[in-house]
Structures are given as structure tokens and as C-alpha cells.
Amino acid sequence: MEQKKYLKWYNKIGYGSGDIAGNVVYAFLTSFVMVYLTDTIGLASGIVGTLIAVSKLLDGFTDIFFGSMIDKTHSKMGKARPWMLYGYIGCAITLVACFTVPTSLGRTAQYAWFFIAYPQYADLETIIGTAWKWHKSHPNGYQNV
């Protein structure tokens, strides 16, 4: 019988800190985006809330799609790492885009700006989260985290 390999305590702390970092950024976005868009930019809260809700509905479908894409990936970096790398870069760009809605645009264009930036951020967050969980469950042959 093959003996199972377990992660060391510092590996567990490393993987846990990655989860915490992702959740801190997501909490920042969800806590302040509505306040920013309504108080600073002057958008209607009902429309912004509806756009966020529609984005979350779409996110449910993209989770399945991106999970299957990660499963089909074969690269030198492995299955999950390319998705994590490009996801982090894209997440940084779209997070900034969510909080830099140009005030010189008309109202409809401002809503469109947010509705393009926010779902892309959510999709990239899905990619990172799915890849991270896959990577965490398959680290160098370790079976149990």
C-alpha cells in the first residue's frame, strides 16, 4: 500500500494565505463598489444593483465553462498555473476599471462601463478561484491538504 504524503504546516499556511488574499480583495470590491458608483459617480442604486445581480446570474454559467477549460489545459506550467497567472493580471486591470468609471461619459456609457468591467472581474475571479482550488488539491502529488 502506498503511503500518503501530507503537506507541511508552512505549506498549509501558504495555501491558506492565498485564500485569504482573494477574499480580502473581493470583500473590498463588494463593500465599496456600490458606495463609489452611487455617491461618487451618481448612478442609480437600483440599476447598479440590477447589473450586479445579472452579473452574478451569468457567473453561475461561466463557473462550469471555466472549470472544464482548466480540466482541458495542458501546458508546461501545468493545468492551473497559466489560468492563475493570466487571471491575476486581468483581475488587477478590471478591479481598477470598476473604480475608474469616467465622469465625462454619459449615464448610459457609465452603466455600460461598469457592466463590462464588473462581470469580467467576476469571471476572472472565477478562473483564479477554480484554478487555485484545483492547484491546492493537486500540489506535487500530495493527496490530503
trRosetta pair geometry for C-beta under 8 A, 3 or more apart (Angstrom, degrees):
i j d omega theta_ij theta_ji phi_ij phi_ji
4 143 5.2 -84 -146 46 103 128
4 144 6.2 37 168 5 134 113
5 141 6.4 49 43 112 141 94
5 142 5.1 -101 98 -111 102 70
5 143 6.7 116 51 10 70 84
6 142 6.9 83 -136 -152 16 109
6 144 5.8 -29 -111 74 79 103
7 11 4.1 -122 -172 86 107 129
7 12 5.3 130 112 -54 127 82
7 15 7.6 -30 -169 1 164 135
7 139 7.0 46 -91 72 116 136
7 142 5.5 61 -60 -168 82 159
7 144 7.6 -132 1 97 88 62
7 145 5.7 21 1 -132 138 58
8 11 4.9 98 56 4 74 103
8 12 7.3 -139 97 -4 41 87
9 12 5.6 -55 -153 35 35 113
9 13 6.5 35 150 -18 67 104
10 13 5.5 -47 -145 36 38 113
10 14 6.3 44 151 -23 64 103
11 14 5.5 -52 -148 35 33 115
11 15 6.4 28 156 -13 66 105
11 139 7.1 160 -177 121 129 158
12 15 6.0 -55 -145 40 30 106
12 16 6.1 30 155 -18 64 111
12 145 6.7 138 -108 -178 86 83
13 16 5.7 -57 -143 41 29 112
13 17 6.2 31 157 -23 65 106
14 17 6.0 -54 -146 32 27 108
14 18 6.9 31 153 -20 59 102
15 18 5.7 -50 -156 28 36 115
15 19 7.0 35 149 -16 64 102
15 136 5.2 111 -154 -127 127 107
15 139 7.6 -101 -77 -48 131 150
15 145 6.6 -82 87 -154 165 131
16 19 5.7 -53 -155 35 38 112
16 20 6.4 38 149 -19 68 104
17 20 5.4 -50 -145 36 38 114
17 21 6.3 44 154 -25 67 102
18 21 5.8 -50 -147 31 30 112
18 22 6.7 28 156 -15 62 105
18 132 6.2 -169 140 -153 127 127
18 136 7.8 -163 73 -78 136 118
19 22 6.1 -58 -153 37 31 109
19 23 6.4 24 155 -13 65 111
19 132 7.4 153 -82 145 70 138
20 23 5.8 -64 -149 41 31 108
20 24 6.2 35 155 -26 68 105
21 24 5.8 -52 -147 29 30 112
21 25 6.8 26 157 -14 63 104
22 25 6.1 -58 -153 36 31 107
22 26 6.4 26 153 -14 66 110
22 125 7.4 131 -167 -150 106 90
22 128 6.6 -178 -118 121 129 125
22 129 6.6 139 172 -86 154 85
22 132 7.1 -121 -41 -2 155 171
23 26 5.6 -55 -143 41 35 111
23 27 6.0 39 156 -22 68 106
24 27 5.8 -54 -146 36 28 112
24 28 6.5 35 152 -23 62 104
25 28 5.6 -50 -151 32 32 116
25 29 6.6 31 152 -17 64 104
25 91 7.6 59 140 158 151 126
25 95 7.0 -59 -178 -110 113 150
26 29 5.7 -53 -150 36 34 111
26 30 6.3 21 159 -9 68 109
26 125 6.4 98 -90 -145 111 144
27 30 6.1 -59 -140 45 29 102
27 31 5.8 28 161 -21 65 114
28 31 6.1 -63 -143 38 21 109
28 32 6.2 -20 174 14 60 117
29 32 7.0 -86 -142 49 17 85
29 33 5.5 20 178 -37 64 118
29 95 6.5 -100 -86 -132 119 94
29 98 6.6 29 -141 100 106 160
29 121 7.1 -176 -144 147 158 148
30 33 6.5 -36 -113 17 21 111
31 35 7.7 -12 143 5 58 120
32 35 5.4 -64 -152 46 52 111
32 36 5.6 53 153 -26 83 108
32 99 7.8 16 114 -100 115 119
33 36 5.7 -55 -145 38 29 113
33 37 6.1 21 161 -14 66 110
33 52 7.9 134 102 -90 132 128
33 98 5.9 -45 -119 161 117 121
33 99 7.3 -107 -109 -77 75 82
33 118 7.4 100 -171 -106 153 117
34 37 6.1 -58 -142 41 27 105
34 38 6.0 9 166 -4 65 115
34 45 6.6 54 -169 -135 102 93
34 48 6.1 142 -125 122 74 135
34 49 7.3 38 -119 -74 120 79
34 52 7.8 -39 -77 -37 100 152
35 38 6.4 -67 -138 46 22 97
35 39 5.4 -11 179 13 65 123
35 40 7.7 60 133 -8 65 97
36 39 6.9 -61 -115 51 13 89
36 40 5.0 -27 -163 27 55 126
36 41 6.8 46 144 -8 68 102
36 99 5.9 -54 175 -127 166 82
37 40 7.2 -22 -68 52 10 87
37 41 5.1 -33 -148 40 45 125
37 43 4.7 -38 164 43 93 123
37 45 8.0 131 97 -100 101 59
37 48 5.0 138 111 -115 144 150
37 101 6.9 63 -112 9 82 152
37 114 6.4 49 -113 -103 135 152
38 41 7.4 9 -33 55 10 83
38 42 7.3 42 -170 -122 34 15
38 43 5.9 -84 -90 67 49 70
38 44 7.5 23 -116 -167 89 9
38 45 4.8 16 -98 -74 137 89
38 48 6.5 -116 -59 17 91 153
39 42 7.9 -14 160 -71 9 47
41 101 5.2 10 -105 80 146 130
41 103 6.5 -152 -130 -95 73 83
41 110 6.2 164 174 -173 130 140
43 47 6.5 -107 168 73 99 113
43 48 5.3 101 116 -55 123 115
43 107 7.2 142 -111 -150 78 87
43 110 6.2 -150 -79 121 116 125
43 111 6.6 140 -137 -79 129 80
43 114 7.5 -23 -61 -9 173 154
44 47 4.5 71 78 12 104 107
44 48 6.8 179 88 -9 52 87
45 48 5.6 -57 -142 42 34 111
45 49 5.9 37 158 -21 68 108
46 49 5.8 -54 -145 37 26 111
46 50 6.4 28 154 -19 61 107
47 50 5.6 -53 -148 36 32 113
47 51 6.4 34 152 -20 64 104
47 111 6.2 -53 145 -118 129 128
48 51 5.7 -53 -149 35 32 112
48 52 6.5 33 152 -18 64 104
48 111 7.8 -130 -82 -121 66 85
48 114 7.0 -37 -125 129 88 159
49 52 5.7 -53 -148 36 32 111
49 53 6.3 33 153 -19 65 106
50 53 5.6 -53 -146 37 33 112
50 54 6.3 32 156 -18 66 105
51 54 5.8 -52 -145 37 30 110
51 55 6.3 36 153 -22 62 107
51 111 6.8 -165 -67 -166 148 90
51 114 6.4 70 128 110 157 110
51 115 4.9 -106 -154 -91 124 97
51 118 6.9 95 137 55 108 147
52 55 5.5 -55 -151 35 31 116
52 56 6.5 31 152 -20 64 104
52 118 6.7 -83 -101 159 69 153
53 56 5.7 -54 -150 34 32 110
53 57 6.6 35 151 -19 64 102
54 57 5.6 -50 -151 33 35 114
54 58 6.5 34 151 -15 65 104
54 115 7.9 3 77 -139 124 110
55 58 5.8 -56 -151 39 32 110
55 59 6.3 42 148 -31 64 105
55 115 7.3 -154 -66 -143 110 69
55 118 5.4 -59 -105 117 165 108
55 119 4.3 -142 -134 -83 102 87
55 122 5.6 135 161 6 111 155
56 59 5.1 -45 -146 27 35 122
56 60 7.2 48 153 -28 59 91
56 122 7.3 -131 -89 -146 52 157
57 60 6.0 -44 -166 16 35 114
57 61 7.9 24 145 -6 59 99
58 61 6.0 -59 -165 37 44 107
58 62 6.3 36 146 -17 75 110
58 119 6.0 3 79 -139 139 127
58 122 8.0 104 83 91 97 137
59 62 5.6 -58 -141 41 36 109
59 63 6.5 53 157 -36 66 95
59 119 7.3 -148 -63 -142 88 80
59 122 4.9 -76 -94 149 125 129
59 123 7.0 -143 -114 -74 78 60
59 126 6.3 -179 -160 -58 93 136
60 63 6.1 -40 -155 12 29 116
60 64 8.0 23 152 -10 54 98
61 64 6.3 -56 -167 31 40 107
61 65 6.7 35 144 -15 69 111
62 65 5.2 -56 -148 41 44 117
62 66 5.9 35 159 -15 77 107
62 122 7.9 109 62 116 143 95
62 123 5.2 -70 153 -116 158 93
62 126 5.9 115 111 74 106 166
63 66 6.4 -62 -144 41 23 101
63 67 6.3 27 157 -22 61 111
63 126 5.4 -122 -95 -155 68 130
63 130 7.1 158 -154 -68 72 130
64 67 5.8 -57 -148 34 27 114
64 68 6.7 22 157 -13 62 106
65 68 6.2 -64 -157 37 27 105
65 69 6.5 26 150 -20 65 108
66 69 5.2 -49 -144 35 39 116
66 70 6.4 42 156 -21 67 100
66 83 7.8 124 -176 -153 103 137
66 123 7.2 157 -53 -168 141 81
66 126 5.5 122 45 123 154 110
66 127 5.1 -115 -165 -91 143 72
66 130 5.7 145 115 36 108 157
67 70 5.9 -52 -151 33 30 109
67 71 6.6 31 151 -18 62 106
67 130 5.3 -127 -88 -155 73 143
68 71 5.5 -52 -149 36 37 116
68 72 6.4 27 155 -14 67 109
69 72 6.0 -64 -149 41 31 105
69 73 6.7 46 150 -43 64 99
69 83 7.7 130 111 -96 105 132
70 73 5.6 -41 -152 7 36 120
70 79 5.9 79 173 162 77 99
70 80 6.3 33 -162 -97 117 66
70 83 5.6 -39 -103 -26 98 163
70 127 7.7 158 -62 -150 114 71
70 130 5.8 -167 -11 126 154 114
70 131 5.6 -159 -120 -88 137 77
70 134 5.9 -179 146 -9 138 163
71 79 7.2 13 -115 -160 23 133
73 79 4.8 125 78 -145 102 63
73 80 7.8 142 73 -57 138 30
73 82 6.6 -153 -175 50 142 122
73 83 6.9 -135 -36 -36 169 110
74 79 7.2 -15 -86 -88 41 74
75 78 6.7 -26 69 42 81 20
75 79 7.6 144 29 -86 84 27
75 81 7.8 -125 79 66 118 95
75 82 5.3 42 51 -29 159 138
77 81 4.0 -120 154 84 109 124
77 82 5.0 128 69 -50 134 83
77 85 7.4 -43 168 -7 164 135
78 81 4.9 80 54 8 103 108
78 82 7.7 -177 67 -8 60 83
78 135 7.6 91 117 -108 140 96
79 83 7.9 -13 145 4 57 117
79 131 7.7 -167 121 -137 77 85
79 134 6.4 -87 105 135 120 138
79 135 7.9 -168 77 -76 88 75
79 138 8.0 32 43 70 125 149
80 83 5.8 -72 -161 44 45 109
80 84 5.9 40 151 -23 81 110
80 131 3.9 142 -158 -168 88 84
80 132 7.2 150 180 -62 131 23
80 134 4.7 -179 -80 84 128 111
80 135 3.9 -141 90 -58 157 98
80 138 7.8 151 -8 57 131 115
81 84 5.5 -56 -142 37 34 111
81 85 6.1 35 161 -21 69 105
81 131 7.5 170 -51 174 17 124
81 135 6.9 100 -60 -99 66 134
82 85 5.7 -54 -146 35 32 111
82 86 6.3 15 164 -3 67 109
83 86 6.4 -61 -141 47 26 98
83 87 5.6 31 158 -24 63 118
83 127 5.2 -137 178 174 105 101
83 128 7.3 -171 135 -87 87 40
83 130 7.6 -53 135 81 147 94
83 131 4.0 -173 90 -78 119 146
84 87 5.6 -60 -140 40 24 115
84 88 6.3 29 161 -24 63 104
84 127 7.9 -171 -82 133 38 87
84 128 5.7 85 -127 -131 64 71
84 131 4.6 -152 -56 113 83 137
84 132 6.3 106 -103 -66 118 74
84 135 6.9 -12 -42 -22 142 149
85 88 6.2 -56 -154 29 24 108
85 89 6.9 17 153 -12 60 106
86 89 5.7 -54 -149 38 37 111
86 90 6.1 32 155 -13 69 110
86 127 7.9 -53 87 134 90 146
87 90 5.8 -59 -143 44 30 108
87 91 5.9 35 157 -26 66 108
87 124 4.9 157 -153 -170 77 82
87 125 7.7 143 -179 -76 114 19
87 127 4.2 -162 -99 98 129 114
87 128 4.0 -178 131 -63 141 86
87 131 6.7 178 3 24 149 139
88 91 5.6 -51 -142 33 28 114
88 92 6.6 30 158 -21 61 102
88 128 6.4 103 -62 -104 66 127
89 92 6.1 -55 -156 30 29 110
89 93 6.8 23 151 -13 63 107
90 93 5.7 -58 -150 38 35 110
90 94 6.1 22 159 -10 71 110
90 120 7.2 -112 168 159 111 102
90 124 4.5 -151 103 -116 114 143
91 94 6.1 -61 -140 44 28 101
91 95 5.9 33 159 -25 65 108
91 121 6.3 85 -137 -143 65 73
91 124 4.5 -169 -71 124 77 129
91 125 6.2 102 -113 -69 119 67
91 128 6.4 -8 -45 -29 143 143
92 95 5.9 -53 -143 33 25 112
92 96 6.7 24 157 -15 60 105
93 96 6.0 -60 -157 37 29 108
93 97 6.4 29 148 -20 65 109
94 97 5.1 -50 -143 37 39 117
94 98 6.5 50 154 -29 66 96
94 117 5.3 162 -159 -165 81 75
94 118 7.8 155 169 -84 110 18
94 120 4.7 -150 -116 101 144 104
94 121 3.9 -168 123 -73 125 81
94 124 6.1 153 27 18 142 142
95 98 5.8 -45 -154 24 32 114
95 99 7.1 4 156 5 60 107
95 121 5.9 110 -69 -123 60 127
96 99 6.4 -77 -156 50 33 94
96 100 5.8 7 158 -4 73 123
97 100 6.0 -71 -128 48 29 98
97 113 7.5 -143 172 174 95 91
97 116 8.0 -73 148 97 137 90
97 117 3.9 -155 117 -126 113 129
97 120 7.9 8 69 67 143 127
97 121 7.8 -163 61 -53 103 110
98 101 7.8 -18 178 -44 29 91
98 114 6.8 69 -137 -134 65 74
98 117 4.8 -176 -73 130 63 126
98 118 5.7 91 -110 -80 110 72
98 121 6.0 -13 -46 -31 129 152
101 105 7.5 -93 171 40 80 126
101 110 5.2 70 175 -151 122 90
101 113 5.1 135 -129 100 87 137
101 114 5.9 -13 -91 -60 130 92
102 105 4.8 93 86 -13 102 102
102 110 7.3 -134 66 -98 63 85
102 113 7.0 -177 24 -91 82 167
103 110 7.9 29 -112 -96 35 129
105 109 3.8 -119 177 97 119 123
105 110 5.1 155 91 -58 116 76
105 113 6.6 124 59 -29 168 135
106 109 4.8 90 55 13 76 105
106 110 7.0 -137 98 -9 37 89
107 110 5.6 -56 -149 33 31 112
107 111 6.5 30 155 -16 66 102
108 111 5.8 -52 -151 36 33 110
108 112 6.3 34 150 -19 65 107
109 112 5.4 -52 -145 39 34 115
109 113 6.2 45 151 -28 65 100
110 113 5.5 -44 -147 28 32 117
110 114 6.7 27 155 -12 62 103
111 114 6.0 -59 -153 40 31 107
111 115 6.0 23 154 -14 68 113
112 115 5.7 -60 -139 44 30 106
112 116 6.2 28 158 -19 66 106
113 116 6.1 -62 -152 35 24 106
113 117 6.2 11 158 -10 64 114
114 117 5.9 -62 -138 44 30 104
114 118 5.6 23 170 -17 70 115
115 118 6.4 -41 -118 37 26 107
115 119 6.8 20 179 -6 55 109
116 119 7.2 -71 -155 41 19 97
116 120 6.5 13 157 -13 58 118
117 120 6.0 -70 -153 40 27 110
117 121 6.3 28 155 -22 67 107
118 121 5.6 -52 -149 33 32 112
118 122 6.5 31 153 -18 65 104
119 122 5.3 -52 -145 38 38 113
119 123 6.2 40 154 -21 68 102
120 123 5.6 -50 -146 36 33 112
120 124 6.3 30 155 -16 65 106
121 124 5.8 -59 -148 40 29 108
121 125 6.1 33 152 -21 65 108
122 125 5.6 -53 -146 37 30 114
122 126 6.5 37 151 -23 62 103
123 126 5.5 -51 -153 32 33 115
123 127 6.5 36 149 -20 65 101
124 127 5.4 -46 -148 32 37 114
124 128 6.4 35 153 -16 66 103
125 128 5.8 -52 -145 39 32 109
125 129 6.0 30 156 -18 65 110
126 129 5.8 -57 -141 41 27 109
126 130 6.0 22 162 -15 65 111
127 130 6.2 -59 -143 39 23 106
127 131 6.1 17 160 -12 62 114
128 131 6.0 -62 -144 43 25 107
128 132 5.8 28 157 -23 65 112
129 132 5.7 -54 -141 36 26 113
129 133 6.3 23 160 -16 63 107
130 133 6.0 -55 -147 37 28 107
130 134 6.4 27 153 -17 63 107
131 134 5.7 -55 -147 38 31 111
131 135 6.1 30 155 -18 67 108
132 135 5.7 -55 -144 39 28 110
132 136 6.0 30 155 -22 64 110
133 136 5.6 -51 -140 37 30 114
133 137 6.4 22 160 -14 63 109
134 137 6.1 -66 -151 40 27 103
134 138 6.4 -14 162 16 65 114
135 138 6.5 -82 -142 57 26 85
135 139 6.6 57 160 -77 67 79
136 139 6.5 -11 -145 -39 29 108
136 145 6.1 12 162 -77 90 158
137 145 6.9 -88 -104 -18 50 124
138 141 7.8 21 -173 -65 66 21
138 142 7.8 145 -167 57 23 68
139 142 5.0 -7 72 35 84 116
139 145 7.5 85 16 -87 119 103
142 145 7.0 88 124 -75 122 66
